Amino acid sequence: MSTMNISLPDILKSFVDEQVATRHYGTSSEYIRELIRKDRDLQQLRKSLLEGAGSPQSGVADDDYFDSLRTHARRHAQK
């Protein structure tokens, strides 16, 4: 694992310290890692949504379609 040092103004450091204490993170590094993971996931979601919006319509969005999406999402979430 690589090391990265980050400088924060006192007000942001206090905020991070408060999050660590109240949200049960072991360290400020754990909190920052989670924020980075969430940002990465959000960027991937945006990318996927834009790709989907730009693709041609390929069928009817009926109950069967949404059931198959839920099944696919559950399988993906288990990985």
C-alpha positions as CSV (number, residue, x, y, z in Angstrom):
1,M,0.0,0.0,0.0
2,S,1.3,3.4,-0.9
3,T,1.3,6.4,1.5
4,M,-0.2,9.8,0.7
5,N,-0.1,12.8,2.9
6,I,-3.0,15.3,2.7
7,S,-3.0,18.7,4.2
8,L,-6.4,20.0,5.4
9,P,-7.4,23.3,6.9
10,D,-8.3,23.0,10.6
11,I,-12.1,23.2,9.9
12,L,-11.9,20.2,7.5
13,K,-9.6,18.3,9.8
14,S,-12.1,18.8,12.6
15,F,-14.9,17.6,10.3
16,V,-13.0,14.4,9.4
17,D,-12.1,13.8,13.1
18,E,-15.8,14.2,14.0
19,Q,-16.8,11.7,11.2
20,V,-14.3,9.2,12.5
21,A,-15.5,9.5,16.0
22,T,-19.3,9.4,15.3
23,R,-19.5,7.1,12.4
24,H,-17.2,4.4,13.9
25,Y,-14.2,4.6,11.5
26,G,-11.0,3.3,13.0
27,T,-8.9,6.1,11.5
28,S,-9.2,9.2,9.3
29,S,-7.6,7.1,6.5
30,E,-10.5,4.7,6.6
31,Y,-12.9,7.6,6.2
32,I,-11.0,9.1,3.3
33,R,-10.7,5.7,1.6
34,E,-14.5,5.3,1.8
35,L,-15.1,8.7,0.3
36,I,-12.8,7.9,-2.6
37,R,-14.5,4.6,-3.2
38,K,-17.9,6.3,-3.2
39,D,-16.7,8.9,-5.6
40,R,-15.2,6.3,-7.9
41,D,-18.5,4.3,-7.8
42,L,-20.5,7.5,-8.5
43,Q,-18.3,8.3,-11.5
44,Q,-18.8,4.8,-12.9
45,L,-22.6,5.1,-12.4
46,R,-22.6,8.5,-14.3
47,K,-20.6,6.9,-17.1
48,S,-23.0,4.0,-17.3
49,L,-26.0,6.2,-17.3
50,L,-24.6,8.4,-20.1
51,E,-23.7,5.3,-22.1
52,G,-27.2,4.0,-21.6
53,A,-28.8,7.3,-22.5
54,G,-26.8,7.4,-25.7
55,S,-27.6,3.9,-26.8
56,P,-30.5,3.0,-29.1
57,Q,-33.7,1.7,-27.5
58,S,-33.7,-2.0,-27.7
59,G,-37.0,-3.2,-26.4
60,V,-40.1,-2.5,-24.2
61,A,-39.6,-1.5,-20.6
62,D,-42.3,-3.7,-19.1
63,D,-42.5,-5.7,-15.8
64,D,-40.4,-8.6,-17.3
65,Y,-37.7,-6.1,-18.3
66,F,-37.4,-4.6,-14.8
67,D,-37.5,-8.0,-13.2
68,S,-34.5,-9.1,-15.3
69,L,-32.7,-5.8,-14.4
70,R,-33.3,-6.5,-10.7
71,T,-32.0,-10.0,-11.1
72,H,-28.9,-8.8,-12.9
73,A,-28.3,-6.1,-10.3
74,R,-28.5,-8.6,-7.4
75,R,-26.0,-10.9,-9.1
76,H,-23.7,-8.0,-9.7
77,A,-24.0,-6.8,-6.1
78,Q,-23.0,-10.3,-4.8
79,K,-19.7,-10.3,-6.6
